[in-house]
Amino acid sequence: MKTQITKEEVYSLSNESYGVVPGVIKEMAERSVPLSYLYLIGTQTMEKSSLTDLEINAIELKISALNKCDSCMKGHSYLVKKAGLSDADTQAIIKHDNTSNSRLNTLLQAAEYIYYSGSDRYSDLVLDFFEDQDVPEQEIFEIIGLIALKTISNYVNNYMASVKIKKQAVR
């Protein structure tokens, strides 16, 4: 027998994680409680990964920039700066340039290669890069998880922005 998760349970879980219920969670929960629950459980789980909070937020900023999600870019820019990343390095991530942190550069390049994997753009470079840079397979899989989760929130935000624009145009 399937157990149904409620919107209230999602909001409670969000409050546990973030101290608030972010707009993107509200938007998800209004339309699909399972999606909002998946996203929350996934983000809570990834917080326990081998990556630091700064690395997680930097990767999520990179993915948000690739997905052109302004809302998430603002949020993750704030979080990486709060974690000690300079404004110049934050802007470098958004502009797809290198930061002053070589480890971060490796993880961000890995994230971009994974993001585009399967396309002709990077297919031959991906495995060579991981071997050359000695990126452990665990980190590769954790980056894959972050990309998947961040893409959910990016797509929800981008969809909702489109809906808002369309509603304003109708007025």
Residue, then its C-alpha position, 0 to 999 in steps of 0.5 A: m500500500k502506497t503512503q501519501i506524503t502531504k504538503e504539510e510534511v514537505y513544508s515541515l521537512s523544508n523547515e528542518s533543512y532550511g529554516v524556511v520553506p523556499g519559494v521553489i519548494k512551495e511551487m513544487a509542492e503546489r503542483s507535485v508533492p512527490l517531486s518536492y519530497l524527492y528534491l528535499i530528501g535528495t538535497q538532505t542526502m547530498e549534504k552528507s556527501s564527501l564534498t564540502d558545503l562550499e564545493i556543493n554550493a559552487i557546483e550548484l552555482k555552476i549548474s544554475a549558470l549552465n541552466k540559466c536559472d537567475s534565482c538559483m544563481k543569486g542564492h548560490s552566489y550568496l552561499v558561496k560568498k558566505a562560505g568564504l569565496s571571493d566575489a571575483d571567484t563567484q563571478a568566475i564560476i558564473k562566467h565559466d572561468n577558473t577560480s583561484n582555487s584549483r580543487l574547485n576548478t577541478l570539481l567545476q570542470a568535472a561538473e561541466y563535463i558531466y553536464y554535457s556528457g553524452s553530447d559530442r561536445y565533451s564525450d572523448l574528454v570526460l574519462d581522460f579528464f577524470e583520470d588525469q585529475d584523479v577525481p575519485e569515482q565517489e565524487i563523480f557520482e556525487i556531482i551527478g546527484l547534485i546536477a540532477l537535483k539542481t536541474i530540478s529546481n532550475y527547471v521549476n524556477n525557469y518554468m515558473a518565470s515563464v508562466k509569470i512572464k506569460k501572465q504579465a503579457v496577457r494583462 
